[in-house]
Amino acid sequence: MKKFINKLLVNHSLIYKLFLYIATIVLVVYLFPKGGQFKYEFQKGKPWQYENYYAPFDFAIQKSVEDIENEKKQIKETSKKFFEYNDEIASKVKDEIASKIDLLLSNSELTKQDKSDLIKKSIAIVNAIYEYGYLEESDIQFTENKVITLRDGNKMQDIQPYKLFKFSQILEFINSKMGISPHTEVQNSILNIIYEELKPNVSFDENFTLKVLEENLKKISYTEGLVSEKERIIFKGDIVEGNKLTKLNSIKSEFESQVWSKSNYNWIVFGYTILVALSFLMLFLFLRKYRLDIFENNNKVTFIFFNIILIVLLLTLIVKYDAKYIYVAPIVILPLVLKAFFDARLGLFAHVLTILLLGFIVPNSFEFIFLQIIAGIVTILTISELHKRANLFISVLQITFVYFLAYFAFSIIQEGNAENLDWNKFLYFSLNGAATLFVLPLIYIFEKMFGLVSDESLKELSNTNSKLLHDLAEKAPGTFQHSLQVANLAEACANEVKANSMLVRTGALYHDIGKMDNPMFFTENQSTNVNPHNELTPKDSAQIIISHIIKGVELAKKHHLPDRIIDFIRTHHGTSLVYYFYKKEEELNGGVADVNYFQYPGPIPFSKETAILMMCDAVEAASKSIKEPSAQAFDNLVEKIINKQMEDGQFMNADITFKELQTIKKVLKKKLKNIYHLRIEYPE
């Protein structure tokens, strides 16, 4: 049991990676839609490049989206509008008008015949108005010659819209029916009674109209015929267009959306599992082969897988909601983020694998894969310094333009002209570009979540007004000036050998912060001739010098500096000796000295950047000891120091070549000559 537990503890890192691998596969397969895939690729207007294709089963021919939309549009245009006729209002108005006219005429001096005529005219006017109804004011637009339906309870009547009275027509109609003007006083009174008492009794029945429209829309047939099993669909070499294209789209849809049996579903899941497993296995193998430092760091591996899952989740949600919006998703954020924290090669590799996976779930997969891979390449090539916002903005514009151009090319290839461009796609690409700008706050969030450091954070840390660097300048001004000089040298060297210049500069600024504890024990801070080492033994002096590494690491952790910066503090002396005091100990003990007391604890540099800092730190410190500066002296100094470090095996774990070492030597020689440039002696 103990052996088993010990094995688990020893191999816990690999066990975690295996767990992460399996969990990621399960999650991605779970997120993927579980429909089948049509095994043939085809494009409108292109020849059918496969063998003659016959229907494997009976299926219905699906109408095109355009045909269905046109049919819906026609139904909406021809669908009837329903109006409700309120008989109760009409009856009340008629009774009220009749009552008031009777009262008016009973007090008048008109003859019985005149009174009878006026009553008949009044009744005729009101009946005419309410025959079809008096329409209340509304924004309803009537189409010429189009009938509407009048509902009076359960009775329905189709009429022309002009038969309904509107407010603007009432007065003119009453006047025309009342007779020739000028009217008598009684007639005017009757006119006023009718005009004032009339009330609208017809209103637009919106709910019933919408209900009928929905019922009509539901009756639309989405199919237009049937293809029988073994019926020929297309011959090899035939152009994919017209009825053939419709049939191919129909059977493709049938493969992707038919109700699968239990056994089919399991086979599909099994197939997806194999493909997803292969994709993530390739990512693991890439990390193991080319990025061993990342592979051995479970936090970084988790971060990479987490970002891939986020992109898969985003695209899956969009596809399930409405696949036409897939180009709104800012997929290029993935290579951007991975480049910001790691490097361009890893970013592009992970991006390509992710796009290949997503090709299984998106429509027009070839177009999608091509556009996204091109966009990913442009992203990697154009964004060099992410911490510069102008660079990001310009790169996003370039990425968006590439999307525009590639989609335009695909469209004219498929359609044969530029008339059928989907202009909405250009809007989606623009939204994609805008969403990509969110990468900066996203990088900040990831830094806090995973404890990583990006160029943006390095830019903030390299600010010499930061608390820690300000304290260094106050307590150990000589060390601060030394760190600035080393930072400038290291940055220049890193630029020449294509290393991370921002990282090595920031590391150089903090590499000696441990000297703040005992600044006067380091020569660059000794402003007087008093040397505190004169009172100490060589062993004690060496231990004080060596302790600035440990104290620097402690101080860095106290101020929450990233591990990538702490690496520079730990490695900038590697396992070299405090040579001055080692030799002094030998002199005192007759050539005998214990190396363990005078050797830095290490580790030796394990990256190109930490190796550069070791060289620049040693060269800059030693250059101060040259009493008579000259070009030859600097050349000899650089060669001597770097060759000694190589002989001592300080660069064995660093990913640096002999060619790069020669380049660094040249840069250091040139920079030292510029720093200590010789001036002519001016006469007094």
Secondary structure, 3 states (H helix, E strand, C coil): CHHHHHHHHHCHHHHHHHHHHHHHHHHHHHHCCCCCCCCCCCCCCCECCCCCEECCCCEEEECCHHHHHHHHHHHHHHCCCEEEECHHHHHHHHHHHHHHHHHHHHCCCCCHHHHHHHHHHHHHHHHHHHHHCEECCCCCCCCCCCCEEEEECCEEEEECHHHCECHHHHHHHHHHHHCCCCCCHHHHHHHHHHHHHCCCCEEECHHHHHHHHHHHHHCCCCEEEEECCCCEEECCCCECCHHHHHHHHHHHHHHHHCCCCHHHHHHHHHHHHHHHHHHHHHHHHHHHHHCHHHHCCHHHHHHHHHHHHHHHHHHHHHHHHHHHHHHHCCCCHHHHHHHHHCCHHHHHHHHHHHHHHHCCCCCCHHHHHHHHHHHHHHHHHHCCCCCCHHHHHHHHHHHHHHHHHHHHHHHHHHHCCCCCCCHHHHHHHHHHHHHHCCHHHHHHHHHHHHCCCCHHHHHHHCCCCCHHHHHHHHHCHHHHHHHHHHHHHHHHHHHHCCCCHHHHHHHHHHCCHHHHCCHHHCHHHCCCCCCHHHHCCHHHHHHHHHHHHHHHHHHHHHCCCCHHHHHHHHHCCCCCECHHHHHHHHHHCCCCCCHHHCECCCCCCCCHHHHHHHHHHHHHHHHCCCCCCCHHHHHHHHHHHHHHHHHCCCCCCCCCCHHHHHHHHHHHHHHHHHHCCCCCCCCC
